[in-house]
Amino acid sequence: MLIRKHKVSERRACRLVGQHRSANRYEPRPSDLEAKLVQRMHRLSEEDPEWGYRMRAGSSRSSR
């Protein structure tokens, strides 16, 4: 925001707000467990699309 609005460099903007430049560029990567969970949820929703998320969550808890 500072970079575009005030036309300052990334280095100067980060220094102004007290933030490391690496934190400004950080893009979180989903964990392997989260990726597997999302993949399973997509697969289950394709198998039975009329189930809502609450019923789906309940069925996945009971199937452990």
C-alpha positions in Angstrom: 0.0 0.0 0.0 2.7 2.5 0.9 4.7 1.5 -2.1 1.9 2.2 -4.5 0.2 5.1 -2.8 3.3 7.1 -1.8 5.6 5.8 -4.5 8.4 4.7 -2.1 10.6 1.7 -2.4 9.8 -1.6 -0.6 12.9 -1.1 1.6 11.8 2.3 2.7 8.2 1.3 3.3 9.2 -1.7 5.4 11.7 0.4 7.4 8.9 2.9 8.0 6.5 0.4 9.5 9.3 -1.6 11.3 8.8 -4.8 9.2 11.4 -7.0 7.6 11.2 -7.2 3.9 11.1 -11.0 4.0 7.9 -10.8 6.1 6.5 -8.5 3.4 7.1 -11.2 0.7 6.1 -14.2 2.8 3.5 -16.5 1.2 2.4 -19.3 3.5 2.3 -22.8 2.1 -0.4 -25.1 3.3 0.8 -28.0 5.3 0.8 -31.5 3.9 -2.0 -32.5 6.3 -4.1 -29.5 5.3 -3.6 -30.3 1.6 -4.7 -33.9 2.2 -7.7 -32.8 4.2 -8.9 -30.4 1.4 -8.4 -33.1 -1.2 -10.5 -35.6 0.8 -13.2 -33.0 1.4 -13.4 -32.3 -2.4 -13.5 -36.0 -3.1 -16.3 -36.6 -0.6 -18.3 -33.6 -1.9 -18.1 -35.0 -5.5 -19.4 -38.4 -4.2 -22.4 -36.9 -2.4 -23.0 -33.3 -3.4 -26.3 -32.8 -1.6 -24.7 -33.2 1.9 -23.9 -29.9 3.6 -20.7 -29.0 5.3 -22.1 -29.8 8.8 -23.2 -33.3 7.8 -19.9 -33.8 6.0 -17.9 -32.7 9.0 -19.9 -35.0 11.2 -19.4 -38.0 8.9 -15.7 -37.4 8.6 -15.3 -37.3 12.4 -17.2 -40.5 12.9 -15.2 -42.3 10.2 -11.9 -41.9 11.9 
